[in-house]
Structure formats: structure tokens, C-alpha cells
């Protein structure tokens, strides 16, 4: 029975290592693809200009801001419950479809079917909707929020390290896990990593901190909290072999 449990522990450890490698790949993609592409897209959007007055678009994708007339077909404003949904279905000469929004105001919750609006188009996306001087950004408008993207990347990296360490211990020493169990320190380290990711990332977005500071801040929080957690676990005594 003990040999069987050790074998299952090794299998679980191997699975944890495989998952941690996938998380590590996600972390790399965040910092090499998602983050730089998002920053570059926002910089391009901020530097763009309106399309030349009187020009006729040759394609829907244009590297300039163009205004098009749109008619509201339907709107959905759903707040509360398990999910929220803010969208408008519009129809125009060159665009028919749904626009997603991050919140109901200041324009979406006032729109009614048949309303005539003006959509601002950039690179094939409607980035804003305007009616009677009231303008609201759509979810497709580039935003200057790289802090949360960096936080997600760091969070994936931390989870990858956590899975790799715990998986390796289970694979190499299945009968001597010590504190490297779910009850010993795994649960606390996992929660700490998630809380640090969002607890640092979101305020960094709200306060406009440089995204370059997000990664070291999250790592510092996790290292400090992790050291306290491991010391507390050590003081309470070693976990039973093979536990958790």
C-alpha cells in the first residue's frame, strides 16, 4: 500500500511538472508577445490622426481615425448576478454587428433602437460610439493598462515555479514531502501568489505605476509572505510523510 501511494505521488508530481511547464510557456508568451504588442498598439493609437477630410476609404482597415454613421438595432445592459453584459448591436453601410463595452455609461444605457450614432473606426475596429456629443469607448479601443498584463505574466511564472518545486519533490521524494504538501504550505503559497498578482496589478493600473515595477513588487510580496508561511509551517512541525 505504501509503494502504491508513493507511485501515485510520483504520477501526481509528474503531472504538476507538465502543468508548470505549460504555465511557464504562458509566462514567456505574455512578456514576449502580449505585453509588447499591447504597448505598441496603444502607442500607435495615441499617435494616430484623423483620416484626411473628404477622403474616400478604400478598405475597412485604415491606419487613421474615421467616423461612420451607425444605427442602433438593439442594446443589452445586464448588471449583477453571475455575469455582466454591456453591448450594442449596430447597423451601417460598412458595418453590421455587435459592439462590446466595459460599463453601461455614459452612452450605452441611454441608447434605444433606431438611434443614429457615429462610430469611430481605427484599423478595422469601432473604438468609440458617439451620440449628441456623448462619447463612450468600446472594448476594442486600445488602453494604457500594461500593468495588469505584466501582473498576469508574473502570476503565471509564480504558479509555474510553485508547480515545478512541488512536483519535483513529489517525483524524487514521494515519501518525504515535508512541508511541500497542499496542507503544509501549498495552499498558502497558491493563495499568496494569486492575491499578490491582483493585489499589486490592479492598484498599479488605477494609480498609473510603471508596468516595469509590477513584476519585482509581486515577487517581493510573494517571497516575504512565503517566508513567513514556511517559517510558521516549520514551527508547527513537519507534515506526515506522503500527506497532502
VENRA-V649700 format. One record per residue. RES is the residue in one small letter. NEAR is the number of other ideal C-beta (glycine too) atoms within 8 Angstrom. Layout:
RES&NEAR / RES&NEAR
This chain:
x&4 / x&7 / x&6 / x&7 / x&10 / x&11 / x&9 / x&8 / x&13 / x&11 / x&8 / x&10 / x&16 / x&10 / x&9 / x&13 / x&13 / x&8 / x&10 / x&15 / x&10 / x&8 / x&13 / x&12 / x&8 / x&11 / x&13 / x&8 / x&9 / x&14 / x&10 / x&7 / x&7 / x&10 / x&14 / x&9 / x&8 / x&11 / x&9 / x&8 / x&9 / x&12 / x&8 / x&10 / x&11 / x&8 / x&5 / x&9 / x&5 / x&7 / x&10 / x&6 / x&5 / x&4 / x&6 / x&4 / x&9 / x&3 / x&5 / x&8 / x&6 / x&12 / x&7 / x&10 / x&10 / x&11 / x&8 / x&12 / x&10 / x&14 / x&11 / x&15 / x&7 / x&7 / x&12 / x&8 / x&9 / x&9 / x&5 / x&4 / x&5 / x&2 / x&5 / x&7 / x&7 / x&12 / x&10 / x&13 / x&11 / x&17 / x&8 / x&11 / x&5 / x&6 / x&13 / x&5 / x&6 / x&7 / x&14 / x&9 / x&13 / x&6 / x&6 / x&8 / x&8 / x&5 / x&12 / x&14 / x&8 / x&9 / x&11 / x&7 / x&7 / x&6 / x&9 / x&8 / x&13 / x&10 / x&16 / x&12 / x&14 / x&14 / x&6 / x&7 / x&9 / x&14 / x&12 / x&11 / x&17 / x&12 / x&12 / x&3 / x&5 / x&9 / x&8 / x&12 / x&9 / x&13 / x&8 / x&8 / x&11 / x&10 / x&5 / x&6 / x&7 / x&11 / x&13 / x&11 / x&13 / x&16 / x&16 / x&11 / x&15 / x&14 / x&14 / x&13 / x&11 / x&14 / x&12 / x&14 / x&9 / x&13 / x&13 / x&13 / x&9 / x&12 / x&16 / x&10 / x&12 / x&15 / x&10 / x&7 / x&7 / x&14 / x&9 / x&6 / x&17 / x&9 / x&11 / x&11 / x&12 / x&6 / x&8 / x&13 / x&12 / x&13 / x&8 / x&9 / x&12 / x&10 / x&8 / x&13 / x&13 / x&9 / x&8 / x&14 / x&14 / x&9 / x&9 / x&13 / x&16 / x&10 / x&9 / x&16 / x&10 / x&6 / x&6 / x&5 / x&9 / x&5 / x&11 / x&6 / x&9 / x&15 / x&10 / x&7 / x&10 / x&16 / x&10 / x&8 / x&12 / x&13 / x&8 / x&8 / x&10 / x&11 / x&8 / x&8 / x&12 / x&10 / x&8 / x&8 / x&12 / x&8 / x&6 / x&5 / x&4 / x&6 / x&13 / x&5 / x&7 / x&10 / x&9 / x&8
